[in-house]
Amino acid sequence: MESKSHVQEIKSYLERGGSFTKLEGIRLFCYLNIGDAVHVLRNKHKMDIETEMVLRNGKRVALYSLKKQNQIQ
């Protein structure tokens, strides 16, 4: 079950143009269940969250961000 305050904090961060990987999200929000929060935001809040695979420290990781309005097709 998601924590509403964590989900709201992550939602606000994304709406301000922020992006984060799972590890960055854990550090930023002090919340271990980042994947659940992203799922809730995508499904219950109907947010268009984009997942991009990026290299960080030589490893491929998912970077979460809110899709820009002009990118929606």
BELQUICOR-V466983 format. One line per field, one symbol per residue. phi: phi as a letter, one per 20 degrees, with the letter a starting at -180 (. if undefined). psi: psi as a letter, one per 30 degrees, with the letter a starting at -180 (. if undefined). Layout:
phi->???
psi->???
//
This chain:
phi->.fegffffffgffffenfbaegffffffdlcfefgfffffffeeeleeeeddececlmcecedebeffgfefd
psi->klkeeeeeeeeeeefgglllleeeeeeefhkfheeeeeeeeeeefhkikkjkklkjhgkklkkklkkkeffk.
//
